[in-house]
Every structure is written in C-alpha cells, then in structure tokens.
Amino acid sequence: MQAAWLAELRRRNVHRVVIAYLAVAWLLAQVADFLADAFDSPAWILRALVIVLLLGLPAAIAIAWFFEWTPVGLVREEPAPRGAALRLRPHRRFDLAIAALLAAALGYFAATHEWRAGETQLPPTAGRATLAVLPFKPVVATDRDEALEFGMADTLILRLSGIAGIAVSPLSSVRRYSALDSDALAAGRELGVRSVLDGSVQRSGERLRVTARLLSVDDGRQLWSGRFDEQYTDIFAVQDSIADRVTAALAVQLSSVEQQRLARRPTSDTVAYDLFLKGRYHWNRRSSPVDLQKAIDYYSQAVARDPQFALAYSGLADALAVQAVFAARQPRDVYPAALQAAERALQLDPDLAEAHATRGHIRLNFLHDWPAALEDFDEAIRHDPRYPMARVWRGFWLLFVGRTDEGIAELATAVELEPSSMPQVVTYARGLYSARRHGEAAAALERVVEVEPQNMLARALLASVYIELGRFDEALALASDVAGKSPGGYSVAAVALARAGRTDEARAALNRLVELAQHRYVPAYDIASVHAALGDADQAFQWLDRAFAEPSALLGNLRADPVMDPLRGDPRYREVERRLRLPEP
C-alpha cells in the first residue's frame, strides 16, 4: 500500500514540485532579506513573507496532486487505472527548470557565503571584538537633544556590554566625541577599538529619525549602515534592530542567555523611558550636585510613570547613594530611600546586576552588614560578570577588610572590562593607595589628570598620594578645589598642611571646616582625618564617634585609609573596628 502511494506521488510529479517550490522559496527569502537590509524595511515584512511561503507549500503539493502542467496549461490529473503498470511521464523541461533553480540557489549561496570572514567582517578568531558606540549627533545641528543623543548611545552600550564576545567602551570614555565635527575613525583609533558605531538621531513631534553605521577602524570599511524613520513609540524596535545588526556584522555568536538579555526591554512606556534617558544623562554628568539632583528627579518621575521600571529604580538608588558618598546630603537622609529603591528594583527583576551591586554598596556603607554586602556583590557578578561596578564594589570590600591583593585584582578586572574608562583607572589607583603602593598610584593618576585635568576624583586622590610621598606643595595645588567634589575632599588640604608641619595653617583650615559644618553637611570622618594627621588622637576618636551617628559613607574605609595610620596603636582603635563590625582579613 505504501509503495503504491509513493509510486503515485512520483507519477504525479509531486516530488519535482516540492523540490522546485523549496528552491524558489529559499531564493525569494534570501533576496527579500537582502532588500530588507538595503531599504531598512520593518522586520514584520520579512516575517510575513516567510509565513506566506510556508503556507504556500501545502497548496503547491495539492495542486501537483490534482493537476499536471502541460504545454496547454494545467490539466486535471486522472488516477492511474487499477492494475496498470506505473509509467513515469518524461518532464525534461520541468527537470531542466528544477536544475536551473538549484544551480541559481547554489550560486547565490557561493556568492554570499563568508568563505573568508576576514574579507567582509572582523575576524572572529582575533579574540573579542572591540567596539565604541559614539554619542549620536543631531540630524539638524541647530536642534540638539543631548539627552536623546547620549541616551541612544548609552542604551546601546548597556545592551551590548552584556555580550561576552564584545568589549564595549563605556560612555564615560566616549563622551568627549559628541562634537558635530568629531571624526568617528579618529575616535576609534584613540580609544583603541577595532570598530566604531556612530549615527544621528532626531525627534520631530512623534517621529523618530535615526541613521547608524558601523565602521572598521583598521581600514575605514563600512560594515553595516541603516536608516530608520519611525514613530517615537517604536524606539525600542529601532534599538533592537541596531543591536542585532551590530552583533551580526561583528560575527559575534550569542548564547541563549545573551539573546534573551539583548531582546529584553526595560519598559514599554516611551514617556517613562524618555524620563529615564534624561536621568541617565544627568547621572553621567554627576560632577556637580545640581546634575545629581536632576538625575534623582528624572528617575523619580520615570518610576512614578511606570512603577514596573526596574532599571529606573536601580538608577534612582545609585544616584541617592552617591549623594551620601560625595557628601551632597546627610547619609541618613538618603541611604534609606536608596535601599528602598534598590530592593524595589530587585523585586521587579531579581537578576538585575546593577541593583544587586547598589544594594551591596548601601549594605556596606550604611548598614555595615559586611556578609550581606559581599553576597550582593557576588550575586551581581553571577548575573552579569561583565558589570564593572560590581567588580569595583567587591574590590573595595576586599580592600576595606584588609585582603589587599585580592581587592586590587578585582579592581584590575574592572579596568580590563572598561580599559578606556578614566573612572576605573582612578578606582584601581585607589586600591594601590590603600596598599601603600604610592609610586604606582601616582603614575596612574598623573596620566588621568593629564587627559582629564578637571577630573576631581583623580585630583583629590592624587593629592592624597602626593601627601604620602611628601610632595606637599603639589598636593596643596591639587587640593585647592576638590572640597565637596570627591569623597574625603573636604579634608585633603588640611591633612596636607598638617603632614607638611604647617600646623597653624592646618588648624586654621580645620576650624573653617568645623564652622562650615554648622551650615552644611561636612562628614565627621573628614574632620577626624585632620585631627589624626595633626596627632590629636582624642579629638580624632570623638569625631569618629560622630561619624557613626551620621553614619559617614567613608567609615568602611577606616582600616585601609593611610591617613588613619597614626591611630592604629591606640587601644580605642580596636573598639572603633568592633563597632564597625569589620571582618578579620
């Protein structure tokens, strides 16, 4: 029975029709995919074509069964007489047509297949691809929207940074290339990457116009380009398309987890997303308390608009916590709200590495819950091993408890993840400073200050390093404008004067700090640091006691801080560590 049925299929030439249909369908799909790239067609057009082709196969089989193609057209196929011998009809023209279709398909495959990947894309065997996503430019120079321009780049950086096969330069290292006349290839060479993505973006009412191109820095080849003109509500689809095209052009193989992460959208509400972009814009400009407060305001509006927006809650937690670290506000006024925002983010997305790292920071600096903080940092790294701030905070945890070599290694990993990021170099130098490797720390920080003269984190830390090296005049020159702009910045100048033996000037600076603390928040830890440098142990411990009442965000650094070395031989010092619940190394 089965043999007779198969024989009838052959007699009616169903097999020929199936082969021909599949060849034609494959060719159509390939041509459509090529045209979709060329004209930036919406993805749904290609999906619709594939569905139509799949639905057409059963129809083609049915037509082949009931009809035969003859020189005069389609003729209804009659069943073979019972008992008649099977006679296959010759269909030389049909067979030639099938052969031609197969040859065309093989030819197209041979022409488009990447036989030598190095000729058309960056070689995957050369290690991880290195990419810089530059700030997008406005389509019309007089109509800038920097929050949107930086936001497009920032969002793509965040999404692509989670892919193991791509090392993406952080936004902090590409910000300086936002000028309208910046050269993308020159930027790529300066950043030391092999490919660079740049583009333009413009919002006009509810329309969003985006162009993007991916360039090879080695030879200037355009690896991919795209143009989008969509409703602003389709901004997520535009970002999806750009991220997909970039990973494809770089020949990066994505794991299933990476594919899911790349496809994940932080919110479905474009208004909330717009507010989030504004928050990120000011967060990335957080060199002033004004920008930091604006970031908090925009993040707060974003979560009010979309209470399910986990990434916005995480950003809010970060911004609030940093206000305490930079002494913009009293820690007890901001840390509880920061902790609440971080925990809300984790309720919404338990796998969010950013929220785990931020909660760990709060548990460390506010609650002094060392085991829970380390657990959060480890969770953040487990969910996203490439998230640098998790490495930074875990490195600080290790430094603070005295596991110095491990801490420096963790900070070095953060630098490897963001090799062109100046903030990561500064945090690594802080590890060297804590390890009393002051010469190495000075060399690293001097390079940062040369590139970014107004980097207050680098200036304040380099001043502290110079104090330890006895280069007091240089330290004082750097410390002149870092108060309130860097953790510990209020005390650096006074400590430099004390260590230089200029005691009267140091006490005058200390008195000014105490007076300033009557009008705004000055961390008690900073004032304790000056007393320690002056050798006033009693006053130093009294101010450390006040630091616990705040609690100062710098207390966790006590064991690692060279400024506090004069206090370590005092019996009261062990009691301070006990109150801090510092683990043994």
Order of alpha helices (4+ residues) and beta strands (2+ residues): alpha-alpha-alpha-beta-beta-alpha-beta-beta-alpha-beta-alpha-alpha-beta-beta-beta-alpha-alpha-alpha-alpha-alpha-alpha-alpha-alpha-alpha-alpha-alpha-alpha-alpha-alpha-alpha-alpha-alpha-alpha-alpha
